[in-house]
């Protein structure tokens, strides 16, 4: 008997939402959003496999999402896969016990996030599932997630291929995705974005700029690496337009450097030694049969000396900077 057959026999709590607020809170939030021309909050969906080891992942999501205005939501997503033999001898009470155990672990994770003021806007979603990638894609669509942030635990990509949940999510969802490789560096003071002028690099730069706006002690180096046969790569029109709207307090913390190298990957690796977080777009041709992130980012995942965030842009419509620009410059309608 499969999970679908099991669900016909009893009403399992398929979806548990811990983000229910009273009507007064909704009204207040609506008024705040209207005042800064935001139709809905910026939302990051964070699939969580093990709450005990992924606080850094959720903390990074919070850093990307939140500033003083807090018009954003982070949804840690826990999809519980029941054991294969569960349908034969399991009971609804046992499934409920698993859900409640996961809920307590997620609550503990949230209570450890800093600063404490952000915790009220981190709303876990817990769901029973027999297909993690498909459920993640469906929830991302329902919740209108702007970004899916997923953790990668292995020290290197196995045989140059993405496996397990990360690979399945990347090949299934129709949402911008960032893959976080945590080297244990909790600081986010120095950011590095290697830029080679493709849409995935644009997403990397937009997320870096969100961090820069949200955290006034953050600095960003944009590194353009060219070979002897290449011309200098300019920032895309979209990114240039966004950067022109940044206040001087943010622009003053951005440095754009151009260097020439025979092997661009080595120049990026060397620069990452001085960074707390490197944010890099996937290769121009994204992977062979969509099972890798491309040779450049696969190698960078192995050699990078800082924590690494690899971005894959799906939608060129999603505006990752619009909400924070509207908050710091309310008169600008994007």
C-alpha positions as CSV (number, residue, x, y, z in Angstrom):
1,X,0.0,0.0,0.0
2,X,1.4,3.4,-1.0
3,X,1.1,6.8,0.8
4,X,-1.8,7.8,-1.4
5,X,-3.8,4.7,-0.3
6,X,-3.0,5.5,3.3
7,X,-4.3,9.0,3.0
8,X,-7.7,7.7,1.8
9,X,-8.1,5.7,5.0
10,X,-7.4,8.5,7.5
11,X,-7.3,12.3,7.5
12,X,-3.6,13.0,8.1
13,X,-2.7,16.6,8.8
14,X,-1.2,17.1,5.3
15,X,-0.2,20.7,5.9
16,X,0.6,22.5,9.1
17,X,1.1,26.2,8.9
18,X,2.6,28.1,11.9
19,X,2.2,31.5,10.4
20,X,-1.4,32.2,11.4
21,X,-1.9,35.7,12.6
22,X,-5.0,37.5,13.9
23,X,-7.0,39.9,11.7
24,X,-5.6,43.0,13.5
25,X,-2.0,41.9,12.6
26,X,-3.1,41.3,9.0
27,X,-4.6,44.8,8.8
28,X,-1.5,46.4,10.2
29,X,0.7,44.5,7.8
30,X,-1.5,45.5,4.9
31,X,-1.3,49.1,5.8
32,X,2.5,49.0,6.0
33,X,2.8,47.2,2.7
34,X,0.5,49.7,1.0
35,X,2.5,52.6,2.3
36,X,5.7,51.4,0.6
37,X,4.0,50.3,-2.6
38,X,4.5,46.6,-2.0
39,X,1.7,44.3,-3.0
40,X,3.1,41.2,-1.2
41,X,6.1,40.5,1.1
42,X,9.3,39.2,-0.4
43,X,9.3,35.5,0.4
44,X,12.1,32.9,0.7
45,X,11.3,29.2,1.0
46,X,13.9,27.1,2.8
47,X,13.7,23.3,2.5
48,X,15.0,21.8,5.8
49,X,16.2,18.3,6.1
50,X,17.7,18.5,9.6
51,X,16.8,21.5,11.8
52,X,19.7,20.6,14.2
53,X,22.4,21.3,11.5
54,X,20.8,23.9,9.3
55,X,20.5,27.0,11.4
56,X,23.1,28.7,9.2
57,X,20.9,28.2,6.2
58,X,17.9,29.8,7.8
59,X,20.1,32.6,9.2
60,X,21.3,33.4,5.7
61,X,17.7,33.4,4.4
62,X,16.8,35.9,7.2
63,X,19.8,38.1,6.3
64,X,18.7,38.2,2.6
65,X,15.1,38.8,3.5
66,X,14.9,41.2,6.4
67,X,15.8,44.7,7.1
68,X,14.4,47.2,9.6
69,X,11.1,47.3,7.8
70,X,10.7,43.5,8.0
71,X,8.3,43.4,5.0
72,X,9.4,39.8,4.2
73,X,8.7,36.2,5.2
74,X,11.0,33.2,5.5
75,X,9.3,29.8,5.4
76,X,11.4,26.9,6.6
77,X,9.9,23.9,4.8
78,X,9.9,20.5,6.4
79,X,8.7,17.7,4.2
80,X,8.4,14.4,6.2
81,X,8.8,11.3,4.2
82,X,7.1,8.3,5.9
83,X,9.1,5.0,6.0
84,X,8.2,2.6,3.2
85,X,6.7,0.1,5.6
86,X,4.6,2.7,7.4
87,X,1.4,2.0,5.4
88,X,1.4,-1.6,6.7
89,X,1.6,-1.1,10.4
90,X,1.5,2.7,11.0
91,X,-1.2,4.7,12.7
92,X,-2.3,8.3,12.4
93,X,-1.0,8.9,16.0
94,X,2.5,7.9,14.9
95,X,2.4,10.2,12.0
96,X,1.2,13.0,14.2
97,X,4.0,12.3,16.6
98,X,6.6,12.7,13.8
99,X,5.0,16.0,12.8
100,X,5.0,17.4,16.3
101,X,8.6,16.3,16.8
102,X,9.7,18.2,13.7
103,X,7.6,21.2,14.7
104,X,9.4,21.4,18.1
105,X,12.8,21.1,16.4
106,X,11.9,23.9,13.9
107,X,10.7,26.1,16.8
108,X,14.0,25.6,18.5
109,X,15.9,26.6,15.4
110,X,13.8,29.8,15.0
111,X,14.4,30.7,18.6
112,X,18.1,30.6,18.0
113,X,18.0,33.1,15.1
114,X,19.5,36.6,15.5
115,X,18.4,39.3,16.0
116,X,15.3,38.2,18.0
117,X,13.1,40.7,16.2
118,X,13.1,38.6,13.0
119,X,11.7,35.5,14.6
120,X,8.1,36.5,14.4
121,X,8.4,36.6,10.5
122,X,9.9,33.1,10.2
123,X,6.9,30.8,9.6
124,X,7.6,27.1,9.2
125,X,5.6,24.9,6.9
126,X,5.4,21.2,7.8
127,X,4.0,18.7,5.4
128,X,3.8,14.9,4.9
129,X,5.1,14.0,1.4
130,X,6.1,11.1,-0.8
131,X,7.8,13.4,-3.4
132,X,9.9,16.1,-1.9
133,X,10.8,17.9,-5.2
134,X,7.3,17.9,-6.5
135,X,5.8,19.1,-3.2
136,X,8.5,21.8,-2.9
137,X,7.6,23.1,-6.4
138,X,3.9,23.1,-5.6
139,X,4.3,25.0,-2.3
140,X,6.7,27.5,-3.9
141,X,4.0,28.2,-6.5
142,X,1.2,28.4,-4.0
143,X,3.2,30.7,-1.6
144,X,4.5,32.7,-4.6
145,X,8.1,32.3,-3.3
146,X,10.6,34.7,-4.8
147,X,13.6,32.4,-3.9
148,X,14.2,28.9,-2.8
149,X,17.3,28.6,-0.6
150,X,18.6,25.1,-0.2
151,X,21.6,23.7,1.6
152,X,24.3,21.4,0.2
153,X,26.1,19.3,2.8
154,X,28.7,17.3,0.8
155,X,32.2,18.7,0.6
156,X,32.2,18.2,-3.2
157,X,29.8,17.3,-6.0
158,X,29.8,13.5,-6.3
159,X,31.1,12.5,-9.7
160,X,30.3,16.1,-10.9
161,X,26.6,15.5,-10.5
162,X,23.9,16.9,-8.1
163,X,22.2,14.1,-6.3
164,X,19.5,13.7,-3.7
165,X,17.0,16.4,-2.8
166,X,19.1,19.3,-4.1
167,X,19.3,17.9,-7.6
168,X,15.7,16.9,-7.7
169,X,14.6,20.4,-6.5
170,X,16.8,22.2,-9.1
171,X,15.3,20.1,-11.9
172,X,11.7,20.5,-10.8
173,X,11.0,23.9,-9.5
174,X,10.0,27.0,-11.6
175,X,11.5,29.4,-9.1
176,X,14.8,31.1,-8.7
177,X,17.1,28.9,-6.6
178,X,20.2,29.4,-4.5
179,X,22.3,26.5,-3.2
180,X,24.3,27.3,0.0
181,X,27.5,25.5,0.8
182,X,28.2,26.4,4.4
183,X,31.9,26.6,5.5
184,X,30.9,27.6,9.0
185,X,31.6,31.3,8.7
186,X,28.9,33.2,10.5
187,X,30.0,36.7,9.6
188,X,28.6,38.4,6.5
189,X,30.9,41.4,6.4
190,X,32.7,40.8,3.1
191,X,30.8,39.6,0.0
192,X,32.3,38.5,-3.3
193,X,30.3,38.3,-6.6
194,X,32.3,37.0,-9.6
195,X,30.5,38.6,-12.5
196,X,30.5,37.3,-16.1
197,X,27.3,38.9,-17.4
198,X,24.7,36.2,-17.5
199,X,21.3,36.0,-15.9
200,X,22.5,33.7,-13.1
201,X,25.2,36.3,-12.2
202,X,22.5,39.0,-12.2
203,X,20.6,37.0,-9.6
204,X,23.8,36.6,-7.6
205,X,24.4,40.3,-7.7
206,X,20.8,41.1,-6.7
207,X,21.0,38.9,-3.6
208,X,24.3,40.5,-2.7
209,X,22.8,43.9,-3.0
210,X,19.8,42.9,-0.8
211,X,22.4,41.8,1.8
212,X,24.2,45.1,1.4
213,X,21.0,47.2,1.9
214,X,19.8,45.1,4.8
215,X,23.2,45.1,6.7
216,X,25.0,48.4,6.9
217,X,28.3,46.8,8.0
218,X,28.5,44.7,4.8
219,X,30.9,45.3,1.9
220,X,30.7,44.0,-1.6
221,X,33.4,43.3,-4.2
222,X,32.2,42.6,-7.8
223,X,35.0,40.8,-9.6
224,X,35.0,40.7,-13.4
225,X,37.6,38.2,-14.7
226,X,38.5,38.3,-18.3
227,X,40.9,36.4,-20.5
228,X,43.3,37.9,-23.0
229,X,40.7,37.3,-25.8
230,X,37.7,38.7,-24.0
231,X,36.4,42.2,-23.6
232,X,35.4,43.6,-20.3
233,X,32.0,42.4,-19.3
234,X,29.6,45.2,-18.4
235,X,26.8,44.9,-15.8
236,X,23.5,44.1,-17.4
237,X,21.0,46.9,-18.0
238,X,18.7,45.5,-15.3
239,X,21.5,45.5,-12.7
240,X,22.7,49.0,-13.7
241,X,19.2,50.4,-13.4
242,X,18.9,48.9,-9.9
243,X,22.3,50.1,-8.7
244,X,21.5,53.7,-9.9
245,X,18.7,53.8,-7.4
246,X,20.8,52.8,-4.4
247,X,21.6,55.5,-1.9
248,X,25.2,56.6,-1.5
249,X,25.4,54.8,1.9
250,X,25.1,51.6,0.0
251,X,27.1,52.5,-3.2
252,X,30.1,53.5,-1.1
253,X,30.4,49.9,0.1
254,X,30.6,48.5,-3.4
255,X,33.9,47.9,-5.2
256,X,34.1,46.8,-8.8
257,X,37.4,45.2,-9.8
258,X,38.5,43.8,-13.2
259,X,41.4,41.3,-13.5
260,X,42.8,39.3,-16.4
261,X,43.6,35.6,-15.8
262,X,44.3,32.5,-17.9
263,X,42.0,30.5,-15.6
264,X,39.2,32.6,-14.3
265,X,38.3,30.0,-11.7
266,X,41.6,30.4,-10.0
267,X,41.2,34.2,-9.8
268,X,37.8,33.7,-8.1
269,X,39.2,31.1,-5.7
270,X,42.1,33.5,-4.7
271,X,39.7,36.4,-4.2
272,X,37.3,34.2,-2.0
273,X,40.0,33.9,0.6
274,X,39.2,37.4,1.7
275,X,35.4,36.9,1.6
276,X,32.9,35.6,4.2
277,X,30.5,34.6,1.4
278,X,31.0,34.2,-2.3
279,X,27.8,34.4,-4.4
280,X,28.2,33.0,-7.9
281,X,25.8,32.4,-10.8
282,X,25.8,29.0,-12.5
283,X,27.8,28.5,-15.6
284,X,26.5,30.1,-18.9
285,X,25.4,26.7,-20.1
286,X,23.7,25.2,-17.1
287,X,24.9,21.7,-16.7
288,X,24.8,18.6,-18.9
289,X,21.3,17.2,-19.0
290,X,20.6,19.7,-16.1
291,X,22.3,17.3,-13.6
292,X,25.2,19.6,-12.7
293,X,25.6,23.3,-12.1
294,X,28.2,23.5,-14.9
295,X,31.9,23.0,-14.7
296,X,32.8,26.4,-13.4
297,X,30.5,26.3,-10.4
298,X,31.1,22.6,-9.7
299,X,34.8,23.4,-9.4
300,X,34.1,26.5,-7.4
301,X,32.0,24.5,-4.9
302,X,35.1,22.3,-4.3
303,X,37.8,25.0,-4.2
304,X,36.1,28.1,-2.8
305,X,37.7,29.3,0.4
306,X,34.6,31.0,1.8
307,X,31.0,29.9,2.2
308,X,29.4,29.8,-1.2
309,X,26.0,30.6,-2.6
310,X,25.4,29.3,-6.1
311,X,22.4,31.0,-7.9
312,X,20.3,29.7,-10.7
313,X,17.8,32.1,-12.2
314,X,14.6,30.8,-13.6
315,X,12.4,33.9,-13.8
316,X,13.6,37.2,-15.3
317,X,10.4,38.7,-13.9
318,X,11.1,38.2,-10.2
319,X,12.3,41.5,-8.7
320,X,14.6,40.6,-5.8
321,X,15.6,44.3,-5.2
322,X,12.3,46.1,-5.7
323,X,11.0,45.6,-2.2
324,X,14.1,46.9,-0.4
325,X,14.5,49.8,-2.9
326,X,10.9,50.8,-2.3
327,X,11.5,50.7,1.5
328,X,14.6,52.9,1.4
329,X,13.2,55.2,-1.3
330,X,9.4,55.1,-0.9
331,X,8.9,57.7,-3.6
332,X,10.3,55.3,-6.2
333,X,7.7,53.0,-7.8
334,X,9.3,50.0,-9.4
